[in-house]
Amino acid sequence: MEQTAASDPMPLVLEWLDDAARSEPVNPTAVALATTDAAGAPAVRMVLVRGADERGLVFYTNLESPKGEQLLLNQRVALCFYWKTLDRQLRVSGAVEPVADDEADEYFASRTRDSQIGAWASRQSRAMTSRFDLEKAVAKTAARFGIAKVPRPPFWSGFRVKPEMIEFWRQKPFRLHERIEYLRDTNGGWANRRLFP
């Protein structure tokens, strides 16, 4: 069935995320995140979207990692989801903004204790001599907090991608795929158009 263009694409984004949660067997919220460094060189990696609503898509990271530094340097990003079981791709680009501290605290508190300790222990993306470096850091961090609540590290938080471009792609026979692109206008509304595959 052909998809119909709507005046606001965000309800369809949320619907596609729900569909993926029901059909994708592993990490349905995994998305490729593209950023750039100070020289404009691109970098891409997979992250997990941990929140989505009409304001945008949220993911979390170590702010001291190259990814975190790039996000603080250049707030323009691109995302690309691909759901093989659904034959769908969703592309989003726009600006990022840091989530509020209380939102980051709430999400951090919802993580497993081992993940909370891992966030403190890992010097994300920095070189280590051996796996034992990480294991020592995890043991030291676990001992530090004992049975106490693990607070959110000051160097760990989230970003919300505020979409300015959204493209819905559905696979069709003979590579005659269906594509609808939405562009945010200067008044905060959306314009859409169909694209050749």
C-alpha positions in Angstrom: 0.0 0.0 0.0 1.3 3.4 -0.9 2.1 5.7 2.0 0.3 9.1 2.1 2.0 12.4 2.8 0.8 14.1 6.0 1.2 17.6 7.3 3.3 16.5 10.2 5.7 13.6 9.8 6.4 13.0 13.5 3.4 10.7 14.1 4.6 8.5 11.3 8.1 8.5 12.7 6.7 7.2 16.0 4.5 4.7 14.2 7.5 3.3 12.3 9.5 3.1 15.6 6.6 1.1 17.2 6.5 -1.2 14.1 10.2 -1.8 14.4 9.9 -2.6 18.1 7.4 -5.3 17.3 9.3 -6.8 14.3 13.0 -6.3 14.6 14.5 -9.1 16.7 17.6 -7.1 17.9 18.0 -3.4 18.8 15.1 -2.0 16.9 16.1 1.5 17.9 19.7 1.2 16.6 20.5 4.1 14.3 23.6 5.3 12.5 24.6 8.7 13.8 26.8 11.0 11.6 28.7 13.9 13.1 31.7 16.0 12.0 34.9 17.0 13.7 36.6 20.5 13.8 38.1 19.9 10.3 34.7 18.9 8.9 35.7 15.2 8.6 32.6 13.0 9.0 32.3 10.2 11.5 29.5 7.7 11.8 28.6 5.1 14.4 25.6 3.2 15.8 23.7 4.5 18.8 20.4 3.5 20.4 17.5 6.0 20.4 16.2 6.0 24.0 13.3 8.4 23.6 11.1 9.8 20.8 8.2 12.2 20.8 7.0 15.2 18.9 10.1 17.2 20.0 12.6 14.7 18.4 14.8 11.7 19.0 17.0 11.2 22.1 20.2 9.3 22.6 22.8 9.3 25.4 26.6 9.3 25.4 29.8 10.1 27.2 30.4 13.8 26.6 34.2 13.3 26.7 34.2 10.8 23.9 35.0 12.0 20.3 31.2 11.7 19.6 30.4 13.9 22.6 33.0 16.4 21.6 31.8 16.5 18.0 28.2 17.0 19.1 29.2 19.9 21.4 31.4 21.5 18.6 28.9 21.1 15.7 25.2 20.6 16.6 24.3 19.4 13.1 23.8 15.7 12.7 22.2 13.0 10.5 20.6 9.7 11.5 19.7 6.7 9.4 17.6 3.8 10.6 17.3 0.6 8.5 14.8 -2.1 9.4 15.4 -5.2 7.3 12.3 -7.0 8.5 10.1 -4.1 7.4 12.0 -3.1 4.2 12.1 0.4 5.5 14.7 3.1 6.0 14.2 6.4 7.9 16.6 9.3 7.5 16.6 12.3 9.8 18.8 15.4 9.9 18.7 18.5 12.1 20.3 20.2 15.1 20.9 18.6 18.4 20.3 20.1 21.8 21.3 18.7 25.2 18.5 17.1 27.2 17.6 18.7 30.5 19.5 17.3 33.6 16.3 15.9 35.1 15.6 14.0 31.9 19.2 12.6 31.8 19.0 11.7 35.5 15.7 9.8 35.0 17.0 7.8 32.1 20.3 7.0 33.8 18.3 5.8 36.9 16.3 3.4 34.6 19.5 1.6 33.4 20.7 -1.6 35.0 23.2 -1.1 37.8 26.0 -2.8 35.8 25.4 -0.3 32.9 25.5 2.6 35.4 28.8 1.4 36.8 30.1 0.9 33.2 29.3 4.5 32.3 31.5 5.6 35.2 34.3 3.1 34.5 34.7 3.4 30.8 36.9 6.1 29.3 34.9 5.7 26.1 36.9 5.6 22.9 40.3 6.2 24.6 43.1 3.7 24.2 43.7 0.9 26.8 46.5 -1.5 27.2 44.4 -4.6 27.7 40.9 -5.7 28.6 42.1 -5.9 32.2 42.2 -2.1 32.3 38.5 -2.0 31.9 37.9 -4.8 34.3 40.0 -3.0 37.0 38.1 0.2 36.4 34.7 -1.6 36.7 35.8 -3.3 40.0 37.1 0.0 41.4 33.9 1.8 40.5 31.7 -1.0 41.9 33.6 -0.8 45.2 33.4 3.0 45.2 29.6 2.9 45.2 29.1 -0.3 47.2 25.4 -0.7 47.6 24.6 3.0 47.3 22.6 4.5 44.5 24.9 5.2 41.4 24.4 8.8 40.4 24.7 10.0 36.8 28.3 10.9 35.9 28.8 14.6 35.1 30.3 13.6 31.8 27.3 11.5 30.6 24.2 12.9 29.2 21.8 13.0 26.3 21.0 14.9 23.1 17.8 15.4 21.3 17.8 15.6 17.5 15.3 18.2 16.4 14.4 17.1 12.9 14.6 19.5 10.0 14.6 16.9 7.3 12.9 13.5 7.5 12.8 11.0 4.7 10.6 7.8 4.7 11.8 5.1 2.4 10.0 1.9 1.6 11.3 -0.9 -0.5 9.3 -1.7 -3.6 9.7 -4.3 -6.4 12.2 -3.7 -9.2 14.0 -1.0 -7.1 11.0 1.4 -7.7 11.2 2.4 -4.0 8.8 4.8 -2.4 10.4 7.9 -0.9 8.7 10.9 0.8 10.8 13.8 2.1 9.7 16.3 4.7 11.5 19.7 5.1 10.9 22.0 8.1 9.9 25.5 6.9 10.7 28.8 8.5 7.4 28.9 10.4 8.0 25.5 12.0 5.6 23.7 9.7 6.5 21.0 7.2 6.6 20.8 3.4 6.8 17.4 1.7 7.6 16.0 -1.7 7.9 12.6 -3.3 11.3 11.7 -4.6 12.4 9.4 -7.5 14.1 6.2 -6.1 
